Amino acid sequence: MGGRVEVLNVCLDLGEFKLEDVSLSVKGGEYFVVMGPSGAGKTLLLHTIAGIYVPSRGTVRIGGADVTVFPPEKRSVALVPQDYALFPHLTVFENISYGLRTRGVSSSEIEERVKRISEELEISHLLHRMPRTLSGGEQQRVALARALVVEPKVILLDEPTAALDPALKTSARSLLRSLHAKHGFTAIHVTHDIVEAIELADRIAFMSGGRILQIGEPMEILYNPKSSEVLKFTGEINLYSAEIVGSKSGC
């Protein structure tokens, strides 16, 4: 089971992007989606949870422990960036095993764990390849394997399907659902795709302007928006074409 993540009154201002008194609580093993327009602060929030940035105010807790000033490697989290950030000079095997090597895991255990996760993600035949030779879908699977192989409590996903062709997005979402169901990690997934959010999320936080405007289950966000900004963002999916075929009382 994944670890609980708590963000308490976090503030951080980087100029173009900011977090303003952000608070949220993600249950252990939950698939939690952070949704909102570009520039909302979604990725900054993810990077603050990961430890890339330290907030100017507020607290980050993972598994009940205060990790606000801990470096990323001390947080038991794995980050999958939007561009996957595979090391271009390393093979797929070396990319997947990188986190294990830095943790001092033995060579025999590295071989076993990389073999197991690559078989699960159906990329065993790619282990000798270089990242530049991979398709977008293959790169995504390698990035997910690199995250999962270290067995983190929390996986942070920054728009993981954004770089994929539309035809691959559906299968990518299915893969994420199945991996989450099997491994039970806590997922915090950033997206601006409302369909993706609804398909994957146990709960959704809607962000805009560095603030959390609403947190709720997908249908609550969709059908009971609490602000005009949430309504505007979800409006397109809530509009249906119709034809008037009759009326009563002159209406």
Secondary structure as the mmCIF struct_conf table of DSSP 4:
data_model
#
loop_
_struct_conf.conf_type_id
_struct_conf.id
_struct_conf.beg_label_comp_id
_struct_conf.beg_label_asym_id
_struct_conf.beg_label_seq_id
_struct_conf.end_label_comp_id
_struct_conf.end_label_asym_id
_struct_conf.end_label_seq_id
HELX_LH_PP_P HELX_LH_PP_P1 GLY A 2 ARG A 4
STRN STRN1 VAL A 5 ASP A 13
BEND BEND1 GLY A 15 PHE A 17
STRN STRN2 LYS A 18 VAL A 26
TURN_TY1_P TURN_TY1_P1 GLY A 28 GLY A 29
STRN STRN3 TYR A 31 MET A 35
TURN_TY1_P TURN_TY1_P2 SER A 38 GLY A 39
BEND BEND2 ALA A 40 GLY A 41
HELX_RH_AL_P HELX_RH_AL_P1 LYS A 42 ALA A 50
TURN_TY1_P TURN_TY1_P3 GLY A 51 GLY A 51
BEND BEND3 ILE A 52 TYR A 53
BEND BEND4 SER A 56 SER A 56
STRN STRN4 ARG A 57 ILE A 62
TURN_TY1_P TURN_TY1_P4 GLY A 63 GLY A 64
STRN STRN5 ALA A 65 ASP A 66
TURN_TY1_P TURN_TY1_P5 THR A 68 VAL A 69
HELX_RH_3T_P HELX_RH_3T_P1 PRO A 72 LYS A 74
TURN_TY1_P TURN_TY1_P6 ARG A 75 SER A 76
STRN STRN6 VAL A 77 VAL A 80
TURN_TY1_P TURN_TY1_P7 GLN A 82 ASP A 83
TURN_TY1_P TURN_TY1_P8 PRO A 88 HIS A 89
BEND BEND5 LEU A 90 LEU A 90
HELX_RH_AL_P HELX_RH_AL_P2 VAL A 92 THR A 102
TURN_TY1_P TURN_TY1_P9 ARG A 103 GLY A 104
HELX_RH_AL_P HELX_RH_AL_P3 SER A 107 GLU A 120
TURN_TY1_P TURN_TY1_P10 LEU A 121 GLU A 122
HELX_RH_3T_P HELX_RH_3T_P2 SER A 124 LEU A 126
TURN_TY1_P TURN_TY1_P11 LEU A 127 HIS A 128
BEND BEND6 ARG A 129 ARG A 129
HELX_RH_3T_P HELX_RH_3T_P3 PRO A 131 THR A 133
BEND BEND7 LEU A 134 LEU A 134
HELX_RH_AL_P HELX_RH_AL_P4 GLY A 136 LEU A 148
TURN_TY1_P TURN_TY1_P12 VAL A 149 VAL A 150
BEND BEND8 LYS A 153 LYS A 153
STRN STRN7 VAL A 154 ASP A 158
BEND BEND9 GLU A 159 GLU A 159
TURN_TY1_P TURN_TY1_P13 PRO A 160 ALA A 163
BEND BEND10 LEU A 164 LEU A 164
HELX_RH_AL_P HELX_RH_AL_P5 PRO A 166 HIS A 183
STRN STRN8 THR A 186 THR A 191
BEND BEND11 HIS A 192 HIS A 192
HELX_RH_AL_P HELX_RH_AL_P6 ILE A 194 LEU A 200
BEND BEND12 ASP A 202 ASP A 202
STRN STRN9 ARG A 203 SER A 208
TURN_TY1_P TURN_TY1_P14 GLY A 209 GLY A 210
STRN STRN10 ARG A 211 GLY A 216
HELX_RH_AL_P HELX_RH_AL_P7 PRO A 218 TYR A 223
BEND BEND13 ASN A 224 ASN A 224
BEND BEND14 LYS A 226 SER A 227
HELX_RH_AL_P HELX_RH_AL_P8 SER A 228 THR A 234
TURN_TY1_P TURN_TY1_P15 GLY A 235 GLY A 235
HELX_RH_3T_P HELX_RH_3T_P4 GLU A 236 ASN A 238
BEND BEND15 LYS A 248 LYS A 248
TURN_TY1_P TURN_TY1_P16 SER A 249 GLY A 250
#
